[in-house]
Amino acid sequence: MRVCLLGAAALVAAGALLASSGCSNRLKLAKGEKGEVVKAEGWAPIDPKDAYGTKQRALAEAQRKAVERVVGVYISAKSRVNQAVEVDQNILANVGGYVRKFEVLDEREEEGFHKTRIKAVVLYEKVGQDLKKAGLIRPEAPPGNPKVAVLLLTKGEFARSTEGRAAQGVRRALLELGFQVVELGEGQPALRKSTDTATAVSVGKSLDADLVIKGEAEAYALPRDPRLGGFISYRARVTLEALKPATGEVVSSKVQEASALDPSAELAAGKALDTTGSMAGEAMAAELTQLLGQRVNIALRAAGMKSLEEVRRFADDVRLLPEVAAVTLSSYEGEEGAVFTVTAEKITADQLAAAMLLMRKYAITVGSVTPYELSVHVQGRP
């Protein structure tokens, strides 16, 4: 059995190694790297004039399939289809960056194809990190996928130069939790400084928004502290209300405070407003998600699965439960198990456990259960 290592020029290096009979040196994972063994098979049409190229294309496809299996752990098949171009460009175009080493298990020719089966060590944690950086691990949209407008007035010192910083933080938090955020047009600058209910309702209707988040933000200097050296501390306070433009009904309200440091007073104020806006937006988005559909997020800790492939299959099967809206892998620690975030419809963790016990593919043992956490041991049935 040949063992081959991938370097920066993945396909060229792979070809050179396959051509050599001495490629049995194994590469250990670097400190901090987490890899998982994945089996995959790649096919390539046989080109009688280019036997070597045919083999390389089959090998490259096998590596790609190995990485695709790991991608499937982090995002559902539906999301994978919807984001196919982005995944191809950001992840699968550079499989050599994720396959640390591989073994060629066998090669054969069937029905006009050269088929190569490999066992590859894929850096699953790096795949997850890069998917997240590329914005491909996206939360499911809140129930109803509402459009939200943000109207926030900045008051106090540096109000002119820091205008919009708190609103920026609120919008960012909403986007990260799956909300659609609609922006005011360039011809509506005056509305940005008006946060009364009548204006909020008018703006919401003009933008066809389902919700309007309005409020005020203010930053103020804290007393000088000699222990901070040359840094200046500012504290910001953000108040938010979410209302329905159709009725004017206030459905949620939040108040948040936070501080920030900087040698510049103006920059410290801006940082405090941005941070506080983000924290307030995150808290409100979480509450709105619950209110919109009474969905709950349950932390599912699952042990007993021996490979990332088993974790992927288990996640796909949990997604099929009628009570489950989404399943996202939060962490994976090999034999210690995986942690998922399960978004469920109007059920608690004990009800989710009861539904999982009916899954015929698995022998599931339930450990601890709290309203929003569930620990299980999973074993596939023969």
N, C-alpha and C positions, 0 to 999 in steps of 0.2 A: 504494500500500500504506500502510495506516495504522499508526502506531506509537503505542502507548498505555502510560502509566506507571501503576503501582499505588501508591497511598499507603496510609494507615492504614485509611480506609474503603474497602476494596478494590472492592466491587461498585458502590457509589454513584459512586466516582470513575471507575471503568471506564465506567459508563453515560454520564457527562457527557463523557468524552473521546471515546467513540464517536460521540456526537451532534455533536461538533465536527469540522469539516473541517480544523482546523489542528493536530491532535495528532500532529505529526511530530517533535517534539523528543525526542531520545534521552537517556536517563539513564545515565551511566557508573556502573559499580560503585564503591562506596565502597572506600577503602583496606582491604585485608585480606579483602574479600568474594571468594568464588569462585562464579562462575555458569556454568551450562552451558545451551546452547540445546537445547530439547526441543520436538518437534512433537506436537500432540495435537488431538483433535477431540471437541467436546461436542455432545450432542443434547438437545433439549427439545421436548415436544409442542407443536404449534402451537395457540395460543389466538387465534382471529380477533378477539376483543374486546380483546386486549392484545398487539399486535405488539411493542411496545417491551419489555415484560416477557418475552416469549418469547425475544427476542434476548439479553437479559441472563442468562436462565437457561441458555441454550446456551453463552454465553461463560463463565459461572461453572463450568459442568461441564467445559469445555475446560481451564480453569486447574486444576481439581481433577485431571483426568486427567494433566496435565503433572507435577504434584507427585507423583501416584501412581507415575509411571514412575521417579522418583528414589527414592521409598521402596523400590521393588522392587530397587534396587541394594544396599541395606543389609540387607534382610531377605528371606528366601525366600518363595515363594508360599505354602507351607504355613504358615509363621509369620504371614504377612499374613492368612490366613484365621482362624487361631487368635486373633489379636490385633486383629480387625477393629474392634471397638468402641473399643479404646484408641487405635488409629491414627486413627480418625475423630475422636475427641474431642480428641486432643492435637495432631494435625498437619493433617488435612484440613479441620477446622473453621476454620482460619485460613490458607488458601492465599495470601492477600494478603501474608502475612509472608514468603513464600518466592519469589514471582514478582516479580522486580525490574522487568521490562518485558516487553511482548509485542507481536507483530504479528499482525493479523488477515489470514490468507492468503486465505481465501474464505468465503463464506456461501451456503447454498443450502437449498431446501426439498424434501424427499423423503419420500414415504410417511407424511405427517402429522407429520413432524418438521422443526424448523429445525436445521440442522447448521452449526456454526461451527468452522473449522479455524484453529489459531493456531500461531505459533512463539514460545515463551516462554523467557526467561532465568530459570532456576530456581537459587536459591542452594543448591546441593547440600550444601555443607559445613554450613550452618545446619540443613538437614533432618536430617543425620546427628547433629549435636550435640543437637538437640531430641529425636530418637528415643532417644538414649542417656540424656539427662536424665530422660525419662519412663519409663525402664526397659524400653523396647520392643526394644532390641538386646540380646537375651539369649543367652548361650551355650547351645549344645546341652547337654542333660543328659548326664552321664557315662554310659557303658555300663551298662545295667541300672537307671538312675535310682535309685540307692540312697538310703535314708533314713539320716541321720546324727544321732546325739545327741552333745552336747559336755558333758563333766564336767571342770571345771578348778578346782583349789584354789588360792586366793591366800594367800600366806604373807608374813611379814615386816612391816616398818613400814607403817602405814596399811592393813593387810590388811582391816580391817572396812569402812572407807569406800571402798576401791577394789575390793571383792569384785565379781567379774563383769566387770571392765573387759577383762581379757585374753580371757576367753571370748567377750565381745562382738566383739572383733576377729577371733577365729577364726571365729565364726559368719558374720560379714559377708563374710570372704574366701571361705568355702565357698559362700555364696549367690551371690556374684558369678561363681563358676565353675560354676554350674548345679546344685549339690547341693541336695537337700531336707534342711532342718534341722528336726528335731523337738525341741520344748522339753519340759523337765520340768514337771509340773503343780504347781500351788500347794501341793498337799499333800505335796510331796517335797522340802522345803527342806534336810533333813539330808543328802540324797544329793548335794547340790551340794558338800559339804565332804568327801566320801569318794571317793577316786580309786583304790582298790585294784582289782585285776582282778575279784575276785568281785562287788563292787558294780557295776562297769562292765558285766559280763555280765548281772547281774540287771536293771539299768536298761534295757539294750539290749533284752532280751526283753520287758520290761513295755511298752516303747514301740513294739515291733515294728520296731526299728531294724535296718538291715543292717550298720551300722558304729557303733562308739562311739569317739570321740576323747577320751582321758583324759589328765590331766597336771597339772602344777603351774606356778605363776607367782609370781615374787617380784621386787620392786623395791627397790633400795638406792641411797643417796645417793652421789654421786661427790665427791671432794675439791673444796672451794671453789676457783674460779678467778677471780681479780680481773678478768680480761679480760671476764668475762660480766656485769659490772656487778651489778645486783640480781637476776639470774636464778640459779636453783638447778638443778643438773643431776642427774637420776636415771636409772639404767640398770636395765632389766628383763631377766629371763631367763625364757623359757618353754620347757618341755619337753613334748612331745606323743607319744602313742602311739595308733595306730589299731588296733583289734582287732575281730574278728568275734564277736558275742555267741553265735552258735551253737556255736563251737568254742573261743573264748578265744584264738585264734591272733592274734598281733601281725603286722600286714601292713606297717606303716610306722611310722617314728619320726623326729622332728625336734627340734632344739634351736635356738633363735633368741635373739639378744640385740639390743637397740636402746636408744637414749637419747632423752630429751626434756628441754626446758627450760621453766621457768615461774617467776615471782616467788614463787609458793606452792609449798612442798615437797610438799604433799599433791596439788596439781593436777599437778605435774611427774611424780610417781609414777604417777598415773592415766593421764596421756598416754603415758608410757613403756610401761605395761602394755598399753594399747589398741593402740599401734603395733606392739609386738612380737608380740602375739597375732595381729594381721592378717597380719604378715609370715610367721609360722610357719604360720598357716592356709592362706595362699596357696601356700607351698611344699609343704605336705602335700596340699592339694587337687590340685595339678598332678601329684604323684607318684601319688596314688590313681587319678586319671583314666587315667594310663598303665597302671597295674597292672590296673585293672578290665577293660579291653578291649584293652590294648596298642595304643591309638590314638596317633597322632602328629600334631602340628601342624606344618605346612609353610608357610613364607613363600613365596608365589608372586608374583613380580614380573613383570607383563605389560605390555609396551609395544606400540605399533602401532595401538591402537584410537583412533578419532578423536572419539568422543563418549561421553557417559555412557550413552547408550542401548546402544551397542555393548558397553560394560563390563557392563551389566546382562544382556544376552543371553549373553555369554560366561560370566558367573558362573552363570547358570541351566544352561548346557550342562555346565559342569564338575561341578555338583551331580548331574548324571545319571550320572556315571561310577560304576560299581558299587563301586569302592574308596573313594569319597568319602562321608563322613558329613555334612559341613557345609562351607559356604564363606561367609566373612564378609569384607566389604570393610574393610580397615584404613585405606587412604588412597587418594586419587585426585588426581593432579597434571596433569590435562589431557593434553597431548601427551607428557609425560614418562612417563605410564603409571599403572597402578594396582597396589596391593599388596593381596593377599588372604591371609587365614589359612585354609588348607585343612586340615580335620580328616580324616585318612585312616585306613583300617583296615589296620594291619599292613603298610604299604608305606613305602618311603623316597622321597625326592624324585626320584631317578633312575627309580624304578618309576612314579611319577606322571607324569613326563615321557614315558615310553614309552606310557602309556595315553593321554595327551593327543595324541600324534602320530597316533593312530588316529582322532581326531575329524574326520569328513569335512567338516564345515562350515568348517574353518579350515586355513590353511597356517601351521603353527607351526614356528618356528625356535628351537631350544634354545640358550641361552647358557651361563651358569655353573650348575653343579649341586653342591651339598653335601648331606650327609644330611638337612638340615632346611630348605634354601633352594633355590629354583628360579627362574631368570630365563628368560623366553621372549619372543619377538616374535610377535605374533598378527596374522594378516591373514585376513579373511573370503574364502571362495572365491566366485567369481561364480555 
